[in-house]
Amino acid sequence: MSNATINIEVSVLSGFFRVELETRKLEFKPCSMLSRLPETQRDVYITWEQFQQMLGVSDWLTPIIIILYYTGMRPEVYDLLWKMRHAGGDNIVRFSGPVFSHKGREITRGTKRKCWARIIKLTGLEGAQMRDFRGTFKTNLAWSGVDTYHPQRHRRA
């Protein structure tokens, strides 16, 4: 069990004991004697060169990698669905289905894992995860001078 998991569980217990203390069912808070365990910080930055290498690995994964790199979206990008509506008179035509597919089928967890492992091997980013694109995106924004603490200020009206 990782230190981060233990810290989360201690926080939950601490909250429970706080409520018990407030309702006078306890005389002291047992978790107040505990200190947080040190957690390892993951800092993975995907460089422009590594991003370019990733693009050549898989035809079907290339658009997903581009979206992750340029938008900072979470890996749930795999689950995006098309929602296209054409309103013409009384007719509404709807098309819905997955935006991304592999050989005409839904992208399975195993397919994602295999392809990502191949990308990691080729780029040398040992330990990197798809969620690291979010950190890379935020770092790139900060380097560009964008206020990353208030990103909603940069949305279009």
CORVENTA-V299208 format. One record per helix or strand. SS is the DSSP state (hx for helix, st for strand). FROM is the first residue (numbers start at 1). LEN is the number of residues. If there is no record, write none. Layout:
ss=SS from=FROM len=LEN
ss=SS from=FROM len=LEN
This chain:
ss=hx from=3 len=20
ss=hx from=30 len=4
ss=hx from=48 len=8
ss=hx from=59 len=13
ss=hx from=75 len=5
ss=st from=81 len=8
ss=st from=91 len=8
ss=st from=102 len=1
ss=st from=105 len=1
ss=hx from=109 len=15
ss=hx from=132 len=12
ss=hx from=151 len=4
